[in-house]
Amino acid sequence: MKYIIAIIKPHKLDEVREALGAIGVAGMMASEVKGFGRQKGQTEIYRGAEYATNMVPKVKVEVALADALADRAVEAIQQAANTGSIGDGKIFVLDLESALRIRTGETGETAL
């Protein structure tokens, strides 16, 4: 099993969700997060005054899935989240040792 974490631009969340659904991913989690990378923040205008923020708003998408779907999921996220501009985000793929569905007690891939 794999655990995929993707940091994407907020306006790309619906496209990523649809792309994952199209390849058969049953569920995902999304959280609003803030961070920075090579962008080093951004400049905004608030009430006529310009100010710099060093943390950029992003969305963190987390998906647990079977090994067989992992490569297709990464490709789907990359294509759906790509704008071609700086700050499109990152995708991390980790090995997932185990999973347990609390309600039924199912374990492994059947719990996903």
Steps between C-alpha positions, in 0.01 A plus 500: 500500500606858440420832668510798266526856627457777245537871569306691233351839422157540663311566176620164361336286770182417306699401190725273706199340675334431164821359351547263793137390484535429129776243564311327780634661817223455759587779742738777594559763767561869439629761745570869464866563579752782468864474408772619269756357266701671232230766476603640839150637554297751303401866496138596567305824515268551797299821536728676257822405678741248351650244733701183465393166643758230545245216512299412189158331531491147355289186527643172624339195340559162664411165342558145622479242222613166362845474341340429161330842494790709630673587172170586330397715798826695497462561127136606541588747776792640303292557188200645686702732726741628234465865399851535363584780742712516812334369815307212343606283795657166581396134519646262758453122489557295815471131578198427718564215740143429607145631506200409715135590448372583848135405440558149360851411611609435139873537444734557207370597158146390585493774766562762235 
